[in-house]
Amino acid sequence: MSEHELPAGVRVALWGTGALQGRVPVDELPRRALPDVDEVSGLVEGMRLWASLGERAVLVALPRPGDVAGMPRGPVELVDAATRAQECVFVPQLGGALVPTLETFGPEGDQGWSARWTAYPAEPVPTHRIEALDLGQIELGLRTALAGSTEELLRAGAPPFGPHADRGAARARAVRDGAGSWGLPDGLPPRALRVIDLAGTVLRLADAGLDAVTGSLDAATTAARAEVLRRLQGRATTALADATNAAALHLAYRS
């Protein structure tokens, strides 16, 4: 996937909500939401069903092992699949969810991506918690967490984000200067878009830091570094899902 790509579920929630509102044809959803994916199955069929039943919004959950906050209530198979994928989209009014399986295919050097979306039952979800979110506080909390995590890592003598830090910093500067768009649909509220930009950037930094090889560090510092990065990763993931869902409800009911 493109290194500038948000989680598939974030993009599908926003473009899918637009499709339910008739802003884009449902058949165009894979191209709009997942432009870097070569083969997409199950997504159009699920979205077309939701549209036919009068659903208005698509929301996203970004669960991690041990943290399924934001998930709709559903069978254990849904929770297991979404936790493995670390994402799912769901509809709050009717109930129901789609979970992606992202895979590469093709020979070495000429590989593409496929996304197979599997439908699961899920209960309807009240949206009052999302509607009550204070995106300003979410943004401030995430910026504070990023600064605190960076300082904590530097004090420990650990490299904060590894070899991908320069690219992550460039992305952050683009967001600050208003150049970061992530290819999302028009009409998103500015504050929600700003939090999505920030959370996507912080999540990429944390992921890059966890993937970086730190062989020069002792075991205790390596473990402490990973713990700090996982906390930051979790904070960014929650902020990204909350901001995406706030934006989706805005598209569905206020624009």
N, C-alpha and C positions, 0 to 999 in steps of 0.2 A: 504494500500500500504506500501511497505517497507519504513522505515524511511530514507533510503539512496537513495531513488528513485528521479531522476529528473522528472520534468513534463513530462507526457506521450508524448506531442507534440514534445518536444526536442529530445527524443529518437527516435520517429517515423520519424522525419525529417532526422536524420543522418542515421539510418538504412534503411529508405525508399529510400534515395538517393543512398545508396549502392545497394539496390535491383534494382533500375532503371538502374544502371550501370552494372548489372549482377554479382555483387560481392557475393550476396546471392540470393537464390531463393525467389521469391515473397511470396510463400506459407509459408516460414519460418519467415516472417517478424514479426508476433505476438510473436513467441517464442523468437526471438532475441531482439526485441524492448521492449516487455512488459512481461518479464518472470514471474512477480508476478501476472499477470491477468489470471484468470481461463478460462473466456469465452470472445472471441473477435469476433465481427461481423462488417461487412462493410469495414474493413480496407483492406483486401486482394483484395476484388472486386474493390475498388477505385484505389488501387495501380496498379492492373493489367490493368485497363483501361488506366491510365496515361502512363504506360510502352508501351502499344500497340500503342499509339499515338505519341510516340517518346519523351516524356518529359524526362528531364535529372536530375532535382533537385527537392527536396522537402524542403520547407522552413517552419518556424514556426512563429506564432505571439502569444504573451502572454498578451492579453488585460486585463485591469482591469476596473471596473466601473468608467466612466469619463475619461478614457485614452485608446483609441483604436489605438494609434500609432503603425505602423507596420502591421496593417490589410490591406489586399487587398480590393479594392473597390468591393462592392457586395450588394445584397439586404439587407433590414433591418433585415430579418430573420437570415441571416448569422451573422451580427453584434450582434444581441441579443443572439443567441445561443453561439457564441464564448465568449462573455462577461460573460455569466453565467458560462461557463466551464472554463473561464480564459485561454483558449488556443485554437488554431486550427492549422492545417497544410495546406499549399496551394502550388500550382505549379506556377512558374513565367512565364513560356513560353506559356502554353496553357490556363491558368486560371482555376480556380476550387479550392474548399476547402473541407476539412473534419473536422468535429467537434466531439470530443468524449463526450459521457455521461458515467461517471464512477459511478458504483453503487455496493453496497454489496448485496449478496443474501445468502440464507440458514439460518438455525436456529442459535440462540445465541450459541456462543462457537464453531461453526463449519461453519463460514461464509467465502465466497470467493468473488472475485471481478469480475465484468463484465465490458466490455468496448464496447459500441455501437457507431460506427462511422457513422455519417450522412453526406451525400454529399450535397454541396451547390454550386451554380454558383458563380464565382468571375472573375474579369477581370485579364488579364495578368499583371505582375508587372515588371517594369524595375529594373534591379539589380545593376545599377551603384552606387546607394547610399551604398549598402552593400559592393561592391567591393572597394569603397573608404574609408571604415572604417579603423581607426588606432587602432588596438587592444591594442597596448602599452598604448595609452592614455586612452582607456576604462578601462584597468586594473588599471592604476594609479589612475584614477578618482574614481573607486570603492573602492580601498584600502583607499584613502583619505576620502571618504564618511563614510566608516566603522569606521575609527579612530575618525572622527569628531562626528559621531552619538554617539559612546560609551562615549566620553568625555562629550558631552552635557547631556546625560542621567545621568552620574555619578554626574555631577555638580548639577543637579536637585534633587539628592537624590533618583533617581528611579533605580531599578534593571534593567540592560540593556536588558537581554534576558530571564530571568525567569529560571525555573527549568531545561530546556533542554540545558542550556548554556554549561555544561560540555561535553555533547555529540557533540554539535556543535563545541566546541573548539578542541575536539579530531579529528573531521573530518577536521578542518582547518589545524591541525598539519600534518595529513596524506597527505593532498594536498601539503603542503609546502615541505614535505619529498619525494614527488613523488609517494606516495602509493595510492592516490585516482584515481580511473579509472572510476567509475560509470557504468562499463559494456558497454562502447561505442565501436563502430567499430574501427578497426585498420585504420591507414592512415590519421588520423586527424592531421593538422598542430599543432606543439607543442604550439605555442602561443595561438591559438584558444582554444586548450584543457585546457591550464592553466586558461584562462579567464572563460571557462565553469565551471571548478572546483571551482574557487573562487566565481563566481556568484551563483552557486548552494549552496555553503556553506553559503554565506551571506543571500541568500533568506531563507534558512532554519532557520538561526538565527533570522531573522526578523519575520518570520511566528511564530516561537516558542515564541518570545517575545510578539507578539500580542495575542497569545492564552493563555499566562500565567495569572493566577489570581493575582491581585495586590490589594487586599482588604485593605491592611494597608496604602495605599497612599490616600491623599486627592484628591478630584475631579479634581482640576486644574492640579496637577502633573500627574494624570492618563491620562488626556486629552493631555497634552503636550508630555508625553511619547509615547502615541499612534501615535501622529502626526509625531514625529521623526522616529518611526519605520516604519510608512507608507511611508515616503519619502525614507528611506533606502530600503524598499521592492521594491518600484518603480524603484529605481536606479539599483538594482540587477536584476530585471526582464528584464529591457531594455538591460542590459549588457549580460544577458544569451541568449536572443533572437538574439542579434547582433552577438555574438560569434558563436552561433549555425549555423546561416545562412552563416556566413563567412566560417565556416568549411564545410557546405554542398556544397557551390559553389566550394570550393577547391576539394572536392571529385568528383564533377560532371565534372569539366573542367580542372583540373590541375594535377590530380593524375593518 
